[in-house]
Amino acid sequence: MTKPVLVSFKLCPFVQRSVINLLEKKVDYDIKYIDLTNKPEWFLKISPFGKVPVLQIGDDVIFESAVINEYLDETNTPALHPTDPIQRAKHRSWTEFASALLVDQYGWTMAKEKIDSDKKRDELLSKFKILEAGLPTPTGSTFYFSGSKMHLVDTAFAPFFMRMQFLADHNREFYLLGDFPKIQKWSETLLSLPSVKNSVLPEVPKEYLEFIKAHQSWMGGKL
């Protein structure tokens, strides 16, 4: 099989989903980093939306993180999607929910005024209430979206939890999971995994905070 090449921007959480998947499956792959503020011409030719991630398999190109992850899951073991069609569809639905959380998180970090930041925080908290209610009850020391086994949907939420931890490490005010014990245990489980820990470069935590500060957001002044 041709070695896949993942095109990435270092800070992109959607790329990170695919990296986690590749690491879980121990797939031999290459990764190319680009600057999204100065997109190379070759990248624009292969990325219809001009976004990352893009996965190159020989001359073939796949885009959109959910599609890339499904392809990787279908072509590499162990399978991380449920075999039952209903459960698989439910996991796809919650993957979209994870994407919405990432969009809200980005808006929260970029808000220029405190009133706008607070509004975005409240939107996140509202989604946490929905998510908390939809999770099973933890029964062991590790806890995933469906209980005791990791699935593809977990790779969709891990980048969100990691960014939440980046923020909390510098200002505990920005840790929002304290009132949601199931989500908190889930986050702790995912962030302890080698595949999640190794899914970003060592400089990413610092560069993530610098990115927020550089946009002169309200949160940036608190980090």
QUIVEN-V432377 format. One record per residue. N is the residue number from 1. PHI is phi in radians with two decimals (none if undefined). BURIAL is 1 if it has 24 or more other ideal C-beta (glycine too) atoms within 12 Angstrom, else 0. D_FIRST is the distance of its C-alpha to the first C-alpha in whole Angstrom. Layout:
n=N phi=PHI burial=BURIAL d_first=D_FIRST
n=N phi=PHI burial=BURIAL d_first=D_FIRST
This chain:
n=1 phi=none burial=0 d_first=0
n=2 phi=-1.13 burial=0 d_first=4
n=3 phi=-1.14 burial=0 d_first=6
n=4 phi=-1.26 burial=1 d_first=9
n=5 phi=-2.11 burial=1 d_first=12
n=6 phi=-1.74 burial=1 d_first=15
n=7 phi=-1.64 burial=1 d_first=18
n=8 phi=-2.40 burial=1 d_first=21
n=9 phi=-1.99 burial=1 d_first=25
n=10 phi=-0.92 burial=1 d_first=26
n=11 phi=-1.62 burial=1 d_first=29
n=12 phi=-1.33 burial=1 d_first=27
n=13 phi=-1.22 burial=1 d_first=27
n=14 phi=-1.27 burial=1 d_first=24
n=15 phi=-1.13 burial=1 d_first=22
n=16 phi=-1.02 burial=1 d_first=22
n=17 phi=-0.98 burial=1 d_first=22
n=18 phi=-1.21 burial=1 d_first=18
n=19 phi=-1.11 burial=1 d_first=18
n=20 phi=-1.02 burial=1 d_first=20
n=21 phi=-1.03 burial=1 d_first=17
n=22 phi=-1.07 burial=1 d_first=14
n=23 phi=-1.21 burial=1 d_first=17
n=24 phi=-1.05 burial=1 d_first=18
n=25 phi=-1.60 burial=1 d_first=15
n=26 phi=0.98 burial=0 d_first=14
n=27 phi=-1.45 burial=1 d_first=11
n=28 phi=-1.36 burial=0 d_first=10
n=29 phi=-2.53 burial=1 d_first=11
n=30 phi=-1.97 burial=0 d_first=13
n=31 phi=-2.35 burial=1 d_first=17
n=32 phi=-2.01 burial=1 d_first=19
n=33 phi=-1.75 burial=1 d_first=23
n=34 phi=-2.20 burial=1 d_first=25
n=35 phi=-1.74 burial=0 d_first=29
n=36 phi=-1.23 burial=1 d_first=29
n=37 phi=-1.48 burial=0 d_first=33
n=38 phi=-2.53 burial=0 d_first=32
n=39 phi=-1.20 burial=0 d_first=29
n=40 phi=-1.18 burial=0 d_first=27
n=41 phi=-1.08 burial=0 d_first=27
n=42 phi=-1.06 burial=0 d_first=24
n=43 phi=-1.22 burial=1 d_first=23
n=44 phi=-1.09 burial=0 d_first=26
n=45 phi=-1.30 burial=0 d_first=24
n=46 phi=-1.91 burial=1 d_first=21
n=47 phi=-1.96 burial=1 d_first=22
n=48 phi=-1.00 burial=0 d_first=25
n=49 phi=-1.66 burial=0 d_first=27
n=50 phi=1.20 burial=0 d_first=27
n=51 phi=-2.13 burial=0 d_first=26
n=52 phi=-1.83 burial=1 d_first=23
n=53 phi=-1.45 burial=1 d_first=20
n=54 phi=-2.26 burial=1 d_first=18
n=55 phi=-1.98 burial=1 d_first=14
n=56 phi=-1.80 burial=1 d_first=12
n=57 phi=-2.11 burial=1 d_first=9
n=58 phi=1.09 burial=0 d_first=9
n=59 phi=-1.57 burial=0 d_first=13
n=60 phi=-1.62 burial=0 d_first=13
n=61 phi=-2.25 burial=1 d_first=15
n=62 phi=-2.13 burial=1 d_first=16
n=63 phi=-2.26 burial=1 d_first=19
n=64 phi=1.40 burial=1 d_first=21
n=65 phi=-1.07 burial=1 d_first=21
n=66 phi=-1.12 burial=1 d_first=21
n=67 phi=-1.21 burial=1 d_first=19
n=68 phi=-1.04 burial=1 d_first=16
n=69 phi=-1.15 burial=1 d_first=17
n=70 phi=-1.16 burial=1 d_first=17
n=71 phi=-1.07 burial=1 d_first=13
n=72 phi=-1.08 burial=1 d_first=12
n=73 phi=-1.23 burial=1 d_first=14
n=74 phi=-1.30 burial=0 d_first=13
n=75 phi=-1.94 burial=0 d_first=10
n=76 phi=-2.48 burial=1 d_first=11
n=77 phi=-1.67 burial=0 d_first=14
n=78 phi=-1.37 burial=0 d_first=17
n=79 phi=-1.17 burial=0 d_first=17
n=80 phi=-1.89 burial=1 d_first=20
n=81 phi=-1.65 burial=1 d_first=21
n=82 phi=-1.06 burial=1 d_first=24
n=83 phi=-1.41 burial=0 d_first=24
n=84 phi=-1.26 burial=0 d_first=28
n=85 phi=-1.03 burial=0 d_first=28
n=86 phi=-1.14 burial=0 d_first=31
n=87 phi=-1.12 burial=0 d_first=30
n=88 phi=-1.10 burial=0 d_first=26
n=89 phi=-1.15 burial=0 d_first=28
n=90 phi=-1.10 burial=0 d_first=31
n=91 phi=-1.13 burial=1 d_first=28
n=92 phi=-1.10 burial=1 d_first=27
n=93 phi=-1.08 burial=0 d_first=30
n=94 phi=-1.27 burial=1 d_first=31
n=95 phi=-1.10 burial=1 d_first=28
n=96 phi=-1.13 burial=0 d_first=30
n=97 phi=-1.08 burial=1 d_first=33
n=98 phi=-1.08 burial=1 d_first=31
n=99 phi=-1.10 burial=1 d_first=30
n=100 phi=-1.12 burial=1 d_first=34
n=101 phi=-1.08 burial=1 d_first=35
n=102 phi=-1.11 burial=1 d_first=33
n=103 phi=-1.13 burial=0 d_first=35
n=104 phi=-1.13 burial=1 d_first=38
n=105 phi=-1.10 burial=1 d_first=37
n=106 phi=-1.09 burial=1 d_first=37
n=107 phi=-1.07 burial=1 d_first=40
n=108 phi=-1.11 burial=1 d_first=42
n=109 phi=-1.25 burial=1 d_first=41
n=110 phi=-1.67 burial=0 d_first=41
n=111 phi=-1.03 burial=1 d_first=45
n=112 phi=-1.39 burial=0 d_first=48
n=113 phi=-2.05 burial=0 d_first=51
n=114 phi=-1.04 burial=0 d_first=51
n=115 phi=-1.08 burial=0 d_first=52
n=116 phi=-1.28 burial=0 d_first=49
n=117 phi=-1.09 burial=1 d_first=47
n=118 phi=-1.11 burial=0 d_first=49
n=119 phi=-1.10 burial=0 d_first=48
n=120 phi=-1.15 burial=1 d_first=44
n=121 phi=-1.07 burial=1 d_first=45
n=122 phi=-1.13 burial=0 d_first=46
n=123 phi=-1.13 burial=1 d_first=44
n=124 phi=-1.11 burial=1 d_first=41
n=125 phi=-1.08 burial=1 d_first=44
n=126 phi=-1.11 burial=0 d_first=44
n=127 phi=-1.21 burial=1 d_first=41
n=128 phi=-1.09 burial=1 d_first=41
n=129 phi=-1.07 burial=0 d_first=43
n=130 phi=-1.15 burial=0 d_first=41
n=131 phi=-1.14 burial=1 d_first=38
n=132 phi=-1.01 burial=1 d_first=40
n=133 phi=-1.19 burial=0 d_first=42
n=134 phi=-1.55 burial=0 d_first=39
n=135 phi=-1.52 burial=1 d_first=37
n=136 phi=-1.24 burial=0 d_first=38
n=137 phi=-1.45 burial=0 d_first=40
n=138 phi=-1.07 burial=0 d_first=39
n=139 phi=-2.18 burial=0 d_first=40
n=140 phi=-2.48 burial=0 d_first=38
n=141 phi=-1.33 burial=0 d_first=37
n=142 phi=-1.96 burial=0 d_first=34
n=143 phi=-2.61 burial=1 d_first=34
n=144 phi=-2.07 burial=1 d_first=31
n=145 phi=-0.96 burial=1 d_first=31
n=146 phi=-1.80 burial=1 d_first=31
n=147 phi=2.08 burial=0 d_first=33
n=148 phi=-1.75 burial=0 d_first=32
n=149 phi=-2.17 burial=1 d_first=28
n=150 phi=-1.33 burial=1 d_first=25
n=151 phi=-2.27 burial=1 d_first=24
n=152 phi=-1.04 burial=1 d_first=22
n=153 phi=-1.06 burial=1 d_first=25
n=154 phi=-1.12 burial=1 d_first=26
n=155 phi=-1.16 burial=1 d_first=24
n=156 phi=-1.34 burial=1 d_first=25
n=157 phi=-1.58 burial=1 d_first=29
n=158 phi=-0.97 burial=1 d_first=28
n=159 phi=-1.08 burial=1 d_first=28
n=160 phi=-1.10 burial=1 d_first=32
n=161 phi=-1.09 burial=1 d_first=33
n=162 phi=-1.11 burial=1 d_first=32
n=163 phi=-1.20 burial=1 d_first=34
n=164 phi=-1.06 burial=1 d_first=37
n=165 phi=-1.23 burial=1 d_first=37
n=166 phi=-0.96 burial=1 d_first=37
n=167 phi=-1.16 burial=1 d_first=40
n=168 phi=-1.15 burial=1 d_first=41
n=169 phi=-1.10 burial=0 d_first=41
n=170 phi=-1.89 burial=1 d_first=43
n=171 phi=-2.75 burial=0 d_first=46
n=172 phi=-1.09 burial=0 d_first=46
n=173 phi=-1.00 burial=0 d_first=47
n=174 phi=-1.66 burial=1 d_first=44
n=175 phi=-1.61 burial=1 d_first=43
n=176 phi=-1.86 burial=1 d_first=43
n=177 phi=-1.66 burial=1 d_first=42
n=178 phi=-1.03 burial=0 d_first=45
n=179 phi=-1.65 burial=0 d_first=46
n=180 phi=-2.28 burial=1 d_first=43
n=181 phi=-1.07 burial=0 d_first=43
n=182 phi=-1.22 burial=1 d_first=40
n=183 phi=-1.11 burial=1 d_first=38
n=184 phi=-1.09 burial=1 d_first=39
n=185 phi=-1.15 burial=1 d_first=38
n=186 phi=-1.08 burial=1 d_first=34
n=187 phi=-1.03 burial=1 d_first=34
n=188 phi=-1.09 burial=1 d_first=35
n=189 phi=-1.10 burial=1 d_first=32
n=190 phi=-1.13 burial=1 d_first=29
n=191 phi=-1.23 burial=1 d_first=31
n=192 phi=-1.53 burial=0 d_first=31
n=193 phi=-1.32 burial=1 d_first=27
n=194 phi=-0.99 burial=0 d_first=25
n=195 phi=-1.12 burial=1 d_first=22
n=196 phi=-1.43 burial=1 d_first=25
n=197 phi=-1.00 burial=0 d_first=27
n=198 phi=-1.64 burial=0 d_first=24
n=199 phi=-1.51 burial=1 d_first=23
n=200 phi=-2.26 burial=1 d_first=25
n=201 phi=-1.27 burial=0 d_first=26
n=202 phi=-1.00 burial=0 d_first=30
n=203 phi=-1.47 burial=0 d_first=32
n=204 phi=-1.08 burial=1 d_first=31
n=205 phi=-0.96 burial=1 d_first=34
n=206 phi=-1.16 burial=0 d_first=36
n=207 phi=-1.20 burial=0 d_first=35
n=208 phi=-1.10 burial=1 d_first=35
n=209 phi=-1.17 burial=1 d_first=38
n=210 phi=-1.13 burial=0 d_first=39
n=211 phi=-1.09 burial=1 d_first=37
n=212 phi=-1.13 burial=1 d_first=40
n=213 phi=-1.09 burial=0 d_first=43
n=214 phi=-1.11 burial=0 d_first=42
n=215 phi=-1.56 burial=0 d_first=42
n=216 phi=0.91 burial=0 d_first=46
n=217 phi=-1.45 burial=1 d_first=45
n=218 phi=-1.07 burial=1 d_first=48
n=219 phi=-1.10 burial=1 d_first=45
n=220 phi=-0.99 burial=1 d_first=45
n=221 phi=-1.29 burial=0 d_first=48
n=222 phi=-1.81 burial=0 d_first=48
n=223 phi=-1.69 burial=1 d_first=45
